[in-house]
Each structure stands twice: as structure tokens, then as C-alpha cells.
Amino acid sequence: MSSLHGTPPPPHDSGMSNKMVDIAIIAAVITAVALVLVCLLLVMLRYLYRHKGTYHTNEAKGTEFAESADMALQSDPALQDAGDSSRKEYFI
């Protein structure tokens, strides 16, 4: 109808701008996912570095040099008042 009045129709460029918006959104999502993955990798590497080789036991100190299990238990201060040493129990 606008051609009847002598004015040309406005240029139709929305197809190109829609493609550019779609590409920008996809690029932003890919960048966000990559950033999250890099941050997760850094957190995991920091955790592995800080906990490298840590192994905690609840064994008494100095028992690794005892000749037998009985000697290690007799020298353990936590078990000194457990009873007399004449009666021993062995669990198999």
C-alpha cells in the first residue's frame, strides 16, 4: 500500500539481525560453560594438591617399631590401665 503513495517500503533486514543475535547468544553460552569448566578444574587441582599424600591413622605413636603386636599393645599408654597382662585374648 505504501507504493501507492509514492514512498518506498522500509528495508527488511531483520533476518540478518536475528542471526547475529542467535550467534551472540550461542557464543555467550559456550563461553559461560567453558569458564565454569575451567573454574571447576582449578578447584579440583587445588584440592588434589592440598590433600596429596595425607593419610591419617589412629594408631599409637612408636608402635611401628615393636617386635610383635603384644609388645606394641603393652607399650601403648592408652591401654596401660586396661587390666593385667597375664590374661591375654587373641582374636582370629
Biopython code that builds the backbone (N, CA, C, O; Angstrom):
import numpy as np
from Bio.PDB.StructureBuilder import StructureBuilder

atoms = [
    (1, "MET", "N", (0.802, -1.182, 0.000)),
    (1, "MET", "CA", (0.000, 0.000, 0.000)),
    (1, "MET", "C", (0.851, 1.255, 0.000)),
    (1, "MET", "O", (0.442, 2.277, -0.550)),
    (2, "SER", "N", (1.998, 1.199, 0.590)),
    (2, "SER", "CA", (2.820, 2.387, 0.632)),
    (2, "SER", "C", (3.338, 2.763, -0.750)),
    (2, "SER", "O", (3.692, 3.921, -0.969)),
    (3, "SER", "N", (3.392, 1.836, -1.673)),
    (3, "SER", "CA", (3.849, 2.160, -3.024)),
    (3, "SER", "C", (2.824, 3.017, -3.762)),
    (3, "SER", "O", (3.186, 3.703, -4.718)),
    (4, "LEU", "N", (1.572, 2.999, -3.354)),
    (4, "LEU", "CA", (0.559, 3.835, -3.972)),
    (4, "LEU", "C", (0.771, 5.300, -3.633)),
    (4, "LEU", "O", (0.426, 6.168, -4.436)),
    (5, "HIS", "N", (1.312, 5.592, -2.499)),
    (5, "HIS", "CA", (1.521, 6.967, -2.063)),
    (5, "HIS", "C", (2.872, 7.494, -2.508)),
    (5, "HIS", "O", (3.155, 8.673, -2.291)),
    (6, "GLY", "N", (3.708, 6.691, -3.113)),
    (6, "GLY", "CA", (4.979, 7.142, -3.634)),
    (6, "GLY", "C", (6.146, 6.962, -2.680)),
    (6, "GLY", "O", (7.256, 7.363, -3.032)),
    (7, "THR", "N", (5.974, 6.387, -1.497)),
    (7, "THR", "CA", (7.086, 6.160, -0.572)),
    (7, "THR", "C", (7.494, 4.699, -0.659)),
    (7, "THR", "O", (6.640, 3.813, -0.656)),
    (8, "PRO", "N", (8.765, 4.450, -0.735)),
    (8, "PRO", "CA", (9.210, 3.049, -0.820)),
    (8, "PRO", "C", (9.071, 2.351, 0.532)),
    (8, "PRO", "O", (9.129, 3.005, 1.574)),
    (9, "PRO", "N", (8.890, 1.037, 0.525)),
    (9, "PRO", "CA", (8.801, 0.304, 1.800)),
    (9, "PRO", "C", (10.153, 0.301, 2.507)),
    (9, "PRO", "O", (11.190, 0.366, 1.848)),
    (10, "PRO", "N", (10.160, 0.227, 3.853)),
    (10, "PRO", "CA", (11.436, 0.204, 4.591)),
    (10, "PRO", "C", (12.189, -1.093, 4.293)),
    (10, "PRO", "O", (11.568, -2.129, 4.055)),
    (11, "PRO", "N", (13.497, -1.043, 4.303)),
    (11, "PRO", "CA", (14.274, -2.264, 4.023)),
    (11, "PRO", "C", (14.032, -3.311, 5.115)),
    (11, "PRO", "O", (13.939, -2.996, 6.301)),
    (12, "HIS", "N", (13.937, -4.539, 4.679)),
    (12, "HIS", "CA", (13.646, -5.643, 5.603)),
    (12, "HIS", "C", (14.953, -6.356, 5.921)),
    (12, "HIS", "O", (15.399, -7.202, 5.146)),
    (13, "ASP", "N", (15.586, -6.018, 7.078)),
    (13, "ASP", "CA", (16.893, -6.550, 7.461)),
    (13, "ASP", "C", (16.812, -7.365, 8.750)),
    (13, "ASP", "O", (17.847, -7.644, 9.355)),
    (14, "SER", "N", (15.628, -7.749, 9.184)),
    (14, "SER", "CA", (15.502, -8.445, 10.475)),
    (14, "SER", "C", (16.063, -9.864, 10.426)),
    (14, "SER", "O", (16.441, -10.408, 11.463)),
    (15, "GLY", "N", (16.125, -10.467, 9.252)),
    (15, "GLY", "CA", (16.685, -11.819, 9.143)),
    (15, "GLY", "C", (18.152, -11.853, 9.502)),
    (15, "GLY", "O", (18.601, -12.768, 10.193)),
    (16, "MET", "N", (18.901, -10.878, 9.048)),
    (16, "MET", "CA", (20.332, -10.818, 9.334)),
    (16, "MET", "C", (20.576, -10.474, 10.797)),
    (16, "MET", "O", (21.485, -11.031, 11.414)),
    (17, "SER", "N", (19.783, -9.567, 11.364)),
    (17, "SER", "CA", (19.989, -9.204, 12.762)),
    (17, "SER", "C", (19.575, -10.345, 13.690)),
    (17, "SER", "O", (20.180, -10.509, 14.749)),
    (18, "ASN", "N", (18.577, -11.129, 13.334)),
    (18, "ASN", "CA", (18.194, -12.285, 14.149)),
    (18, "ASN", "C", (19.301, -13.327, 14.170)),
    (18, "ASN", "O", (19.553, -13.946, 15.203)),
    (19, "LYS", "N", (19.957, -13.522, 13.047)),
    (19, "LYS", "CA", (21.069, -14.478, 13.003)),
    (19, "LYS", "C", (22.228, -14.002, 13.874)),
    (19, "LYS", "O", (22.874, -14.806, 14.546)),
    (20, "MET", "N", (22.486, -12.720, 13.862)),
    (20, "MET", "CA", (23.577, -12.178, 14.673)),
    (20, "MET", "C", (23.269, -12.317, 16.167)),
    (20, "MET", "O", (24.159, -12.614, 16.963)),
    (21, "VAL", "N", (22.019, -12.102, 16.539)),
    (21, "VAL", "CA", (21.624, -12.254, 17.939)),
    (21, "VAL", "C", (21.735, -13.707, 18.359)),
    (21, "VAL", "O", (22.194, -14.000, 19.463)),
    (22, "ASP", "N", (21.317, -14.625, 17.488)),
    (22, "ASP", "CA", (21.423, -16.052, 17.802)),
    (22, "ASP", "C", (22.883, -16.466, 17.973)),
    (22, "ASP", "O", (23.213, -17.214, 18.893)),
    (23, "ILE", "N", (23.750, -15.986, 17.096)),
    (23, "ILE", "CA", (25.172, -16.321, 17.199)),
    (23, "ILE", "C", (25.755, -15.743, 18.485)),
    (23, "ILE", "O", (26.572, -16.400, 19.128)),
    (24, "ALA", "N", (25.365, -14.551, 18.872)),
    (24, "ALA", "CA", (25.872, -13.931, 20.100)),
    (24, "ALA", "C", (25.412, -14.708, 21.328)),
    (24, "ALA", "O", (26.184, -14.891, 22.270)),
    (25, "ILE", "N", (24.179, -15.162, 21.326)),
    (25, "ILE", "CA", (23.669, -15.934, 22.470)),
    (25, "ILE", "C", (24.403, -17.263, 22.579)),
    (25, "ILE", "O", (24.796, -17.669, 23.672)),
    (26, "ILE", "N", (24.590, -17.943, 21.447)),
    (26, "ILE", "CA", (25.296, -19.227, 21.465)),
    (26, "ILE", "C", (26.736, -19.032, 21.932)),
    (26, "ILE", "O", (27.246, -19.834, 22.714)),
    (27, "ALA", "N", (27.391, -17.982, 21.464)),
    (27, "ALA", "CA", (28.769, -17.713, 21.883)),
    (27, "ALA", "C", (28.838, -17.402, 23.377)),
    (27, "ALA", "O", (29.785, -17.819, 24.045)),
    (28, "ALA", "N", (27.870, -16.690, 23.906)),
    (28, "ALA", "CA", (27.856, -16.377, 25.341)),
    (28, "ALA", "C", (27.652, -17.638, 26.178)),
    (28, "ALA", "O", (28.291, -17.799, 27.218)),
    (29, "VAL", "N", (26.774, -18.526, 25.738)),
    (29, "VAL", "CA", (26.534, -19.772, 26.479)),
    (29, "VAL", "C", (27.778, -20.652, 26.459)),
    (29, "VAL", "O", (28.153, -21.221, 27.484)),
    (30, "ILE", "N", (28.419, -20.767, 25.299)),
    (30, "ILE", "CA", (29.631, -21.591, 25.201)),
    (30, "ILE", "C", (30.740, -21.003, 26.065)),
    (30, "ILE", "O", (31.472, -21.748, 26.716)),
    (31, "THR", "N", (30.875, -19.690, 26.080)),
    (31, "THR", "CA", (31.891, -19.046, 26.919)),
    (31, "THR", "C", (31.603, -19.268, 28.403)),
    (31, "THR", "O", (32.529, -19.508, 29.177)),
    (32, "ALA", "N", (30.357, -19.193, 28.803)),
    (32, "ALA", "CA", (29.991, -19.403, 30.208)),
    (32, "ALA", "C", (30.280, -20.842, 30.632)),
    (32, "ALA", "O", (30.802, -21.073, 31.723)),
    (33, "VAL", "N", (29.947, -21.803, 29.783)),
    (33, "VAL", "CA", (30.212, -23.214, 30.110)),
    (33, "VAL", "C", (31.713, -23.459, 30.204)),
    (33, "VAL", "O", (32.171, -24.159, 31.107)),
    (34, "ALA", "N", (32.479, -22.889, 29.281)),
    (34, "ALA", "CA", (33.932, -23.061, 29.323)),
    (34, "ALA", "C", (34.518, -22.442, 30.589)),
    (34, "ALA", "O", (35.421, -23.017, 31.197)),
    (35, "LEU", "N", (34.019, -21.291, 30.988)),
    (35, "LEU", "CA", (34.503, -20.638, 32.208)),
    (35, "LEU", "C", (34.195, -21.472, 33.452)),
    (35, "LEU", "O", (35.032, -21.593, 34.347)),
    (36, "VAL", "N", (33.005, -22.040, 33.504)),
    (36, "VAL", "CA", (32.635, -22.893, 34.634)),
    (36, "VAL", "C", (33.522, -24.134, 34.679)),
    (36, "VAL", "O", (33.951, -24.544, 35.758)),
    (37, "LEU", "N", (33.802, -24.737, 33.528)),
    (37, "LEU", "CA", (34.663, -25.921, 33.494)),
    (37, "LEU", "C", (36.091, -25.590, 33.927)),
    (37, "LEU", "O", (36.714, -26.382, 34.634)),
    (38, "VAL", "N", (36.610, -24.460, 33.524)),
    (38, "VAL", "CA", (37.956, -24.057, 33.934)),
    (38, "VAL", "C", (38.001, -23.813, 35.442)),
    (38, "VAL", "O", (38.954, -24.219, 36.106)),
    (39, "CYS", "N", (36.988, -23.158, 35.980)),
    (39, "CYS", "CA", (36.936, -22.930, 37.430)),
    (39, "CYS", "C", (36.847, -24.243, 38.197)),
    (39, "CYS", "O", (37.503, -24.407, 39.225)),
    (40, "LEU", "N", (36.048, -25.170, 37.708)),
    (40, "LEU", "CA", (35.940, -26.481, 38.347)),
    (40, "LEU", "C", (37.263, -27.220, 38.300)),
    (40, "LEU", "O", (37.645, -27.863, 39.277)),
    (41, "LEU", "N", (37.963, -27.140, 37.191)),
    (41, "LEU", "CA", (39.269, -27.778, 37.082)),
    (41, "LEU", "C", (40.256, -27.174, 38.068)),
    (41, "LEU", "O", (41.023, -27.902, 38.697)),
    (42, "LEU", "N", (40.246, -25.860, 38.212)),
    (42, "LEU", "CA", (41.150, -25.213, 39.162)),
    (42, "LEU", "C", (40.840, -25.616, 40.603)),
    (42, "LEU", "O", (41.756, -25.837, 41.395)),
    (43, "VAL", "N", (39.574, -25.712, 40.940)),
    (43, "VAL", "CA", (39.193, -26.125, 42.296)),
    (43, "VAL", "C", (39.632, -27.565, 42.553)),
    (43, "VAL", "O", (40.137, -27.874, 43.633)),
    (44, "MET", "N", (39.445, -28.438, 41.581)),
    (44, "MET", "CA", (39.851, -29.840, 41.748)),
    (44, "MET", "C", (41.362, -29.965, 41.883)),
    (44, "MET", "O", (41.844, -30.723, 42.725)),
    (45, "LEU", "N", (42.119, -29.231, 41.066)),
    (45, "LEU", "CA", (43.579, -29.289, 41.164)),
    (45, "LEU", "C", (44.064, -28.753, 42.502)),
    (45, "LEU", "O", (45.004, -29.299, 43.079)),
    (46, "ARG", "N", (43.441, -27.699, 43.004)),
    (46, "ARG", "CA", (43.820, -27.158, 44.309)),
    (46, "ARG", "C", (43.540, -28.179, 45.407)),
    (46, "ARG", "O", (44.360, -28.363, 46.306)),
    (47, "TYR", "N", (42.387, -28.842, 45.340)),
    (47, "TYR", "CA", (42.047, -29.844, 46.345)),
    (47, "TYR", "C", (43.042, -31.005, 46.298)),
    (47, "TYR", "O", (43.522, -31.456, 47.338)),
    (48, "LEU", "N", (43.350, -31.487, 45.091)),
    (48, "LEU", "CA", (44.278, -32.604, 44.977)),
    (48, "LEU", "C", (45.679, -32.211, 45.441)),
    (48, "LEU", "O", (46.380, -33.023, 46.045)),
    (49, "TYR", "N", (46.086, -30.993, 45.167)),
    (49, "TYR", "CA", (47.403, -30.544, 45.593)),
    (49, "TYR", "C", (47.494, -30.430, 47.113)),
    (49, "TYR", "O", (48.500, -30.814, 47.710)),
    (50, "ARG", "N", (46.446, -29.904, 47.732)),
    (50, "ARG", "CA", (46.490, -29.703, 49.178)),
    (50, "ARG", "C", (46.324, -30.993, 49.967)),
    (50, "ARG", "O", (46.783, -31.074, 51.106)),
    (51, "HIS", "N", (45.686, -31.993, 49.398)),
    (51, "HIS", "CA", (45.465, -33.253, 50.113)),
    (51, "HIS", "C", (46.324, -34.377, 49.555)),
    (51, "HIS", "O", (45.978, -35.551, 49.680)),
    (52, "LYS", "N", (47.417, -34.025, 48.954)),
    (52, "LYS", "CA", (48.307, -35.017, 48.370)),
    (52, "LYS", "C", (49.045, -35.755, 49.483)),
    (52, "LYS", "O", (49.739, -35.136, 50.289)),
    (53, "GLY", "N", (48.898, -37.044, 49.524)),
    (53, "GLY", "CA", (49.661, -37.854, 50.451)),
    (53, "GLY", "C", (49.214, -37.782, 51.894)),
    (53, "GLY", "O", (49.961, -38.211, 52.774)),
    (54, "THR", "N", (48.058, -37.272, 52.176)),
    (54, "THR", "CA", (47.621, -37.227, 53.562)),
    (54, "THR", "C", (46.870, -38.502, 53.885)),
    (54, "THR", "O", (45.850, -38.811, 53.269)),
    (55, "TYR", "N", (47.369, -39.215, 54.827)),
    (55, "TYR", "CA", (46.752, -40.455, 55.268)),
    (55, "TYR", "C", (46.832, -40.465, 56.785)),
    (55, "TYR", "O", (47.920, -40.570, 57.352)),
    (56, "HIS", "N", (45.704, -40.358, 57.433)),
    (56, "HIS", "CA", (45.670, -40.256, 58.889)),
    (56, "HIS", "C", (45.242, -41.590, 59.486)),
    (56, "HIS", "O", (44.284, -42.210, 59.024)),
    (57, "THR", "N", (45.953, -42.020, 60.506)),
    (57, "THR", "CA", (45.586, -43.238, 61.224)),
    (57, "THR", "C", (45.417, -42.897, 62.691)),
    (57, "THR", "O", (45.864, -41.848, 63.156)),
    (58, "ASN", "N", (44.788, -43.768, 63.389)),
    (58, "ASN", "CA", (44.578, -43.584, 64.823)),
    (58, "ASN", "C", (45.460, -44.530, 65.630)),
    (58, "ASN", "O", (45.134, -44.880, 66.764)),
    (59, "GLU", "N", (46.558, -44.934, 65.046)),
    (59, "GLU", "CA", (47.461, -45.847, 65.745)),
    (59, "GLU", "C", (48.331, -45.063, 66.716)),
    (59, "GLU", "O", (48.564, -43.866, 66.551)),
    (60, "ALA", "N", (48.800, -45.767, 67.725)),
    (60, "ALA", "CA", (49.661, -45.136, 68.717)),
    (60, "ALA", "C", (51.028, -44.852, 68.107)),
    (60, "ALA", "O", (51.494, -45.583, 67.232)),
    (61, "LYS", "N", (51.660, -43.793, 68.574)),
    (61, "LYS", "CA", (52.976, -43.424, 68.070)),
    (61, "LYS", "C", (54.021, -44.408, 68.577)),
    (61, "LYS", "O", (53.986, -44.812, 69.740)),
    (62, "GLY", "N", (54.944, -44.792, 67.711)),
    (62, "GLY", "CA", (56.033, -45.673, 68.110)),
    (62, "GLY", "C", (55.708, -47.147, 68.027)),
    (62, "GLY", "O", (56.588, -47.968, 68.287)),
    (63, "THR", "N", (54.496, -47.523, 67.681)),
    (63, "THR", "CA", (54.155, -48.944, 67.636)),
    (63, "THR", "C", (54.659, -49.625, 66.371)),
    (63, "THR", "O", (54.667, -50.854, 66.301)),
    (64, "GLU", "N", (55.081, -48.855, 65.369)),
    (64, "GLU", "CA", (55.546, -49.484, 64.136)),
    (64, "GLU", "C", (56.908, -50.150, 64.315)),
    (64, "GLU", "O", (57.309, -50.954, 63.473)),
    (65, "PHE", "N", (57.637, -49.827, 65.412)),
    (65, "PHE", "CA", (58.942, -50.418, 65.652)),
    (65, "PHE", "C", (58.886, -51.563, 66.659)),
    (65, "PHE", "O", (59.930, -52.098, 67.035)),
    (66, "ALA", "N", (57.712, -51.943, 67.096)),
    (66, "ALA", "CA", (57.598, -53.022, 68.082)),
    (66, "ALA", "C", (57.865, -54.359, 67.404)),
    (66, "ALA", "O", (57.633, -54.529, 66.207)),
    (67, "GLU", "N", (58.367, -55.319, 68.215)),
    (67, "GLU", "CA", (58.711, -56.633, 67.671)),
    (67, "GLU", "C", (57.468, -57.460, 67.365)),
    (67, "GLU", "O", (57.461, -58.240, 66.412)),
    (68, "SER", "N", (56.426, -57.296, 68.157)),
    (68, "SER", "CA", (55.202, -58.058, 67.925)),
    (68, "SER", "C", (54.007, -57.185, 68.297)),
    (68, "SER", "O", (54.155, -56.087, 68.832)),
    (69, "ALA", "N", (52.831, -57.703, 67.998)),
    (69, "ALA", "CA", (51.615, -56.959, 68.324)),
    (69, "ALA", "C", (51.446, -56.846, 69.833)),
    (69, "ALA", "O", (50.968, -55.825, 70.328)),
    (70, "ASP", "N", (51.833, -57.880, 70.565)),
    (70, "ASP", "CA", (51.721, -57.836, 72.025)),
    (70, "ASP", "C", (52.608, -56.748, 72.622)),
    (70, "ASP", "O", (52.193, -56.029, 73.531)),
    (71, "MET", "N", (53.818, -56.634, 72.112)),
    (71, "MET", "CA", (54.737, -55.616, 72.631)),
    (71, "MET", "C", (54.215, -54.208, 72.303)),
    (71, "MET", "O", (54.360, -53.285, 73.104)),
    (72, "ALA", "N", (53.619, -54.058, 71.138)),
    (72, "ALA", "CA", (53.085, -52.752, 70.762)),
    (72, "ALA", "C", (51.923, -52.371, 71.661)),
    (72, "ALA", "O", (51.803, -51.216, 72.070)),
    (73, "LEU", "N", (51.071, -53.332, 71.971)),
    (73, "LEU", "CA", (49.925, -53.042, 72.834)),
    (73, "LEU", "C", (50.340, -52.831, 74.281)),
    (73, "LEU", "O", (49.719, -52.033, 74.984)),
    (74, "GLN", "N", (51.372, -53.523, 74.745)),
    (74, "GLN", "CA", (51.825, -53.339, 76.124)),
    (74, "GLN", "C", (52.458, -51.959, 76.316)),
    (74, "GLN", "O", (52.385, -51.385, 77.403)),
    (75, "SER", "N", (53.072, -51.437, 75.270)),
    (75, "SER", "CA", (53.719, -50.134, 75.427)),
    (75, "SER", "C", (52.770, -48.973, 75.127)),
    (75, "SER", "O", (53.157, -47.813, 75.262)),
    (76, "ASP", "N", (51.557, -49.264, 74.731)),
    (76, "ASP", "CA", (50.586, -48.202, 74.429)),
    (76, "ASP", "C", (50.063, -47.618, 75.740)),
    (76, "ASP", "O", (49.498, -48.352, 76.550)),
    (77, "PRO", "N", (50.237, -46.312, 75.968)),
    (77, "PRO", "CA", (49.801, -45.717, 77.243)),
    (77, "PRO", "C", (48.276, -45.700, 77.410)),
    (77, "PRO", "O", (47.785, -45.648, 78.538)),
    (78, "ALA", "N", (47.547, -45.742, 76.343)),
    (78, "ALA", "CA", (46.093, -45.729, 76.457)),
    (78, "ALA", "C", (45.567, -47.054, 76.985)),
    (78, "ALA", "O", (44.467, -47.116, 77.534)),
    (79, "LEU", "N", (46.349, -48.112, 76.820)),
    (79, "LEU", "CA", (45.896, -49.434, 77.254)),
    (79, "LEU", "C", (46.597, -49.902, 78.528)),
    (79, "LEU", "O", (46.426, -51.059, 78.914)),
    (80, "GLN", "N", (47.364, -49.068, 79.185)),
    (80, "GLN", "CA", (48.103, -49.479, 80.371)),
    (80, "GLN", "C", (47.172, -49.854, 81.520)),
    (80, "GLN", "O", (47.460, -50.800, 82.254)),
    (81, "ASP", "N", (46.078, -49.144, 81.691)),
    (81, "ASP", "CA", (45.188, -49.427, 82.805)),
    (81, "ASP", "C", (44.043, -50.347, 82.409)),
    (81, "ASP", "O", (43.038, -50.409, 83.117)),
    (82, "ALA", "N", (44.166, -51.054, 81.307)),
    (82, "ALA", "CA", (43.084, -51.915, 80.827)),
    (82, "ALA", "C", (42.966, -53.196, 81.642)),
    (82, "ALA", "O", (41.905, -53.819, 81.625)),
    (83, "GLY", "N", (43.967, -53.600, 82.328)),
    (83, "GLY", "CA", (43.892, -54.826, 83.129)),
    (83, "GLY", "C", (45.270, -55.444, 83.246)),
    (83, "GLY", "O", (46.267, -54.869, 82.809)),
    (84, "ASP", "N", (45.311, -56.631, 83.844)),
    (84, "ASP", "CA", (46.627, -57.241, 84.000)),
    (84, "ASP", "C", (47.027, -57.948, 82.707)),
    (84, "ASP", "O", (46.173, -58.315, 81.900)),
    (85, "SER", "N", (48.318, -58.133, 82.521)),
    (85, "SER", "CA", (48.835, -58.683, 81.262)),
    (85, "SER", "C", (48.950, -60.205, 81.294)),
    (85, "SER", "O", (49.382, -60.799, 80.306)),
    (86, "SER", "N", (48.577, -60.855, 82.397)),
    (86, "SER", "CA", (48.697, -62.313, 82.461)),
    (86, "SER", "C", (47.602, -62.993, 81.647)),
    (86, "SER", "O", (47.791, -64.100, 81.142)),
    (87, "ARG", "N", (46.482, -62.340, 81.524)),
    (87, "ARG", "CA", (45.383, -62.925, 80.754)),
    (87, "ARG", "C", (45.307, -62.229, 79.397)),
    (87, "ARG", "O", (44.959, -61.052, 79.313)),
    (88, "LYS", "N", (45.630, -62.957, 78.353)),
    (88, "LYS", "CA", (45.633, -62.374, 77.020)),
    (88, "LYS", "C", (44.490, -62.953, 76.203)),
    (88, "LYS", "O", (44.116, -64.114, 76.366)),
    (89, "GLU", "N", (43.958, -62.152, 75.352)),
    (89, "GLU", "CA", (42.905, -62.608, 74.429)),
    (89, "GLU", "C", (43.408, -62.443, 73.013)),
    (89, "GLU", "O", (43.985, -61.413, 72.663)),
    (90, "TYR", "N", (43.189, -63.445, 72.212)),
    (90, "TYR", "CA", (43.583, -63.394, 70.812)),
    (90, "TYR", "C", (42.336, -63.553, 69.967)),
    (90, "TYR", "O", (41.542, -64.471, 70.178)),
    (91, "PHE", "N", (42.170, -62.669, 69.023)),
    (91, "PHE", "CA", (41.026, -62.733, 68.113)),
    (91, "PHE", "C", (41.533, -63.150, 66.735)),
    (91, "PHE", "O", (42.459, -62.557, 66.180)),
    (92, "ILE", "N", (40.910, -64.163, 66.221)),
    (92, "ILE", "CA", (41.334, -64.688, 64.921)),
    (92, "ILE", "C", (40.260, -64.381, 63.891)),
    (92, "ILE", "O", (40.408, -64.733, 62.721)),
]
sb = StructureBuilder()
sb.init_structure("model")
sb.init_model(0)
sb.init_chain("A")
sb.init_seg("    ")
for serial, (resi, resn, name, xyz) in enumerate(atoms, 1):
    if name == "N":
        sb.init_residue(resn, " ", resi, " ")
    sb.init_atom(name, np.array(xyz, "f"), 0.0, 1.0, " ", f" {name:<3s}", serial, name[0])
structure = sb.get_structure()
